[in-house]
């Protein structure tokens, strides 16, 4: 947000103090974003250190993406990487990211890892994560919904530009997160996945555009 200085330089009386001519505008009053206001923006390369820290504190060691992998996703698929920030200081409190694969590919450890096809029509969602100190406030649900709205808008742009449009989003989640993605996000549960990554089984979910 910007603050404009509305000084009136056409004083009728030279004896009038300059401060009397300043007009207080809404922009001047609300020059700072409220401390708990959350907004969303595309990822920047400078975000990766913070994102890697959130990632490492959100997943077990055998499931988390490395900083190198997150950097790859930021560099190769930035349009699929959305960041949630809070307050005037642009504090990163969460993010959602994914990479694309060909529609004929199935979800495997490889497609859910470090790969991206810019012309792919299936988006593999890797992470929907909120910083630990910001959880239990509904921010995860808001981030998921915002990400899907963002992807729909992005898809419309791709169609207008005659680029390959996304047909669906796919993700793998643990059993306890199925209600989060299916009830809140509108995903469809496809069943248990053959992917083995970590000690617990994974479940395949899809969101069709």
C-alpha positions as CSV (number, residue, x, y, z in Angstrom):
1,X,0.0,0.0,0.0
2,X,1.3,3.5,-0.7
3,X,0.9,6.8,1.1
4,X,0.3,9.9,-0.9
5,X,1.2,13.4,0.3
6,X,-1.7,15.6,-0.6
7,X,-0.1,19.0,0.1
8,X,-1.9,21.9,-1.5
9,X,0.7,24.3,-2.9
10,X,-1.9,27.0,-4.0
11,X,-2.2,28.8,-0.6
12,X,-4.6,31.7,-0.6
13,X,-2.7,33.2,2.4
14,X,1.0,33.1,2.6
15,X,0.8,33.3,6.4
16,X,-1.0,29.9,6.6
17,X,1.2,27.2,8.1
18,X,2.1,24.4,5.7
19,X,0.8,21.8,8.1
20,X,-2.7,23.2,7.9
21,X,-2.8,22.4,4.2
22,X,-2.0,18.7,4.6
23,X,-5.0,16.5,4.1
24,X,-5.2,13.1,6.0
25,X,-6.2,10.4,3.5
26,X,-7.2,6.8,4.1
27,X,-4.0,5.8,2.5
28,X,-2.1,7.8,5.1
29,X,-4.0,6.4,8.0
30,X,-3.8,2.7,6.8
31,X,-0.2,2.8,5.6
32,X,0.5,-0.5,7.4
33,X,-1.0,-3.9,6.8
34,X,-2.7,-5.3,10.0
35,X,-0.3,-7.6,11.9
36,X,-2.5,-10.7,11.4
37,X,-3.5,-10.1,7.8
38,X,-2.5,-12.9,5.5
39,X,-1.9,-12.5,1.8
40,X,-0.6,-14.7,-1.0
41,X,2.1,-14.1,-3.6
42,X,4.3,-16.0,-6.0
43,X,7.6,-17.4,-4.6
44,X,10.9,-15.5,-4.9
45,X,14.4,-17.1,-4.9
46,X,15.2,-15.3,-1.7
47,X,12.3,-17.1,0.0
48,X,14.0,-20.6,-0.2
49,X,16.0,-20.4,3.1
50,X,12.8,-19.6,5.1
51,X,10.8,-22.2,3.2
52,X,13.4,-24.8,3.8
53,X,13.3,-24.1,7.5
54,X,9.6,-24.4,7.6
55,X,9.8,-27.7,5.6
56,X,12.4,-29.2,7.9
57,X,10.2,-28.4,10.9
58,X,7.1,-29.8,9.4
59,X,8.0,-33.2,8.0
60,X,10.0,-36.2,9.3
61,X,13.6,-36.5,8.0
62,X,12.6,-39.3,5.6
63,X,9.8,-37.3,4.1
64,X,10.9,-33.6,3.9
65,X,12.2,-32.1,0.7
66,X,15.8,-30.9,0.8
67,X,16.7,-27.2,0.3
68,X,18.1,-28.2,-3.0
69,X,14.8,-29.8,-4.1
70,X,12.9,-26.7,-3.0
71,X,15.3,-24.5,-4.9
72,X,14.7,-26.7,-8.0
73,X,10.9,-26.3,-7.6
74,X,11.3,-22.5,-7.1
75,X,13.5,-22.2,-10.2
76,X,11.8,-24.6,-12.6
77,X,8.2,-24.3,-11.6
78,X,7.8,-20.8,-9.9
79,X,4.3,-20.4,-11.3
80,X,3.2,-23.5,-9.3
81,X,4.7,-22.1,-6.0
82,X,2.5,-19.9,-3.8
83,X,3.7,-18.3,-0.6
84,X,1.5,-17.1,2.3
85,X,2.7,-14.0,4.1
86,X,1.5,-12.3,7.2
87,X,1.6,-8.6,8.3
88,X,3.5,-5.6,7.1
89,X,6.9,-7.3,7.3
90,X,5.9,-10.0,4.7
91,X,6.6,-12.8,7.1
92,X,6.4,-16.1,5.3
93,X,4.0,-18.3,7.3
94,X,3.3,-21.1,4.7
95,X,3.5,-22.2,1.1
96,X,2.0,-24.6,-1.4
97,X,4.0,-25.9,-4.3
98,X,3.9,-28.6,-7.1
99,X,5.4,-29.7,-10.3
100,X,3.8,-30.9,-13.5
101,X,4.0,-34.3,-15.2
102,X,2.5,-35.8,-18.4
103,X,-1.1,-37.0,-18.0
104,X,0.0,-40.6,-18.8
105,X,2.3,-40.7,-15.9
106,X,1.3,-42.1,-12.5
107,X,2.3,-40.8,-9.1
108,X,5.7,-42.3,-8.2
109,X,8.5,-41.3,-5.9
110,X,10.2,-39.8,-9.0
111,X,7.2,-37.7,-10.2
112,X,6.6,-36.6,-6.6
113,X,10.3,-35.6,-6.3
114,X,12.7,-33.5,-8.3
115,X,11.2,-33.3,-11.8
116,X,9.0,-30.9,-13.8
117,X,7.5,-30.9,-17.3
118,X,6.5,-27.3,-18.2
119,X,4.0,-28.8,-20.7
120,X,2.6,-31.3,-18.3
121,X,-1.1,-31.4,-17.7
122,X,-1.1,-33.0,-14.2
123,X,0.1,-31.0,-11.3
124,X,1.7,-33.0,-8.5
125,X,1.2,-31.1,-5.3
126,X,4.2,-31.6,-3.0
127,X,3.5,-29.4,0.0
128,X,0.7,-27.4,1.6
129,X,2.5,-26.3,4.8
130,X,1.9,-23.7,7.5
131,X,4.6,-22.6,9.9
132,X,4.2,-24.4,13.3
133,X,3.6,-21.3,15.3
134,X,0.8,-20.2,13.0
135,X,-1.2,-23.5,13.0
136,X,-4.6,-24.2,14.6
137,X,-5.9,-20.9,13.2
138,X,-7.4,-22.3,9.9
139,X,-4.5,-21.0,7.9
140,X,-3.9,-24.4,6.3
141,X,-7.5,-24.5,4.9
142,X,-7.2,-20.9,3.7
143,X,-3.9,-21.7,2.0
144,X,-5.3,-24.8,0.2
145,X,-8.4,-22.9,-1.0
146,X,-6.2,-19.9,-2.2
147,X,-3.9,-22.2,-4.0
148,X,-6.7,-23.9,-5.9
149,X,-8.2,-20.5,-6.8
150,X,-4.8,-19.4,-8.0
151,X,-4.3,-22.5,-10.1
152,X,-7.7,-22.1,-11.7
153,X,-6.8,-18.5,-12.7
154,X,-3.4,-19.7,-13.9
155,X,-5.2,-22.4,-16.0
156,X,-7.4,-19.8,-17.6
157,X,-4.4,-17.8,-18.6
158,X,-2.8,-20.9,-20.1
159,X,-5.9,-21.6,-22.2
160,X,-6.1,-18.0,-23.5
161,X,-2.4,-18.2,-24.5
162,X,-3.1,-21.6,-26.2
163,X,-0.8,-23.4,-23.8
164,X,-1.4,-26.8,-22.4
165,X,-3.9,-26.5,-19.6
166,X,-3.9,-28.4,-16.4
167,X,-6.4,-31.3,-16.3
168,X,-6.1,-32.1,-12.6
169,X,-4.1,-31.9,-9.4
170,X,-2.8,-35.0,-7.7
171,X,-1.3,-35.4,-4.3
172,X,-0.3,-38.1,-1.8
173,X,-1.3,-37.7,1.8
174,X,-1.4,-39.6,5.1
175,X,-4.7,-41.2,6.2
176,X,-5.4,-38.5,8.8
177,X,-5.2,-35.8,6.2
178,X,-7.8,-37.3,3.8
179,X,-10.7,-35.2,5.4
180,X,-8.6,-32.0,5.0
181,X,-8.1,-32.5,1.3
182,X,-11.4,-34.1,0.4
183,X,-13.8,-32.3,2.7
184,X,-12.1,-28.9,2.7
185,X,-10.3,-28.9,-0.6
186,X,-12.8,-30.9,-2.7
187,X,-10.4,-33.6,-3.7
188,X,-11.5,-37.1,-4.5
189,X,-9.9,-40.1,-2.8
190,X,-8.6,-42.5,-5.4
191,X,-7.3,-45.1,-2.9
192,X,-4.1,-46.2,-1.3
193,X,-0.9,-45.5,-3.2
194,X,1.8,-47.9,-4.2
195,X,4.4,-45.3,-3.3
196,X,6.5,-46.1,-0.3
197,X,8.1,-43.1,1.2
198,X,8.7,-43.2,5.0
199,X,7.0,-45.7,7.2
200,X,3.3,-44.9,6.8
201,X,1.1,-45.7,3.8
202,X,0.1,-42.9,1.4
203,X,-3.3,-42.2,-0.2
204,X,-3.8,-40.8,-3.7
205,X,-6.2,-37.8,-4.1
206,X,-7.2,-35.9,-7.2
207,X,-8.8,-32.5,-7.9
208,X,-10.1,-32.2,-11.4
209,X,-10.3,-28.8,-13.2
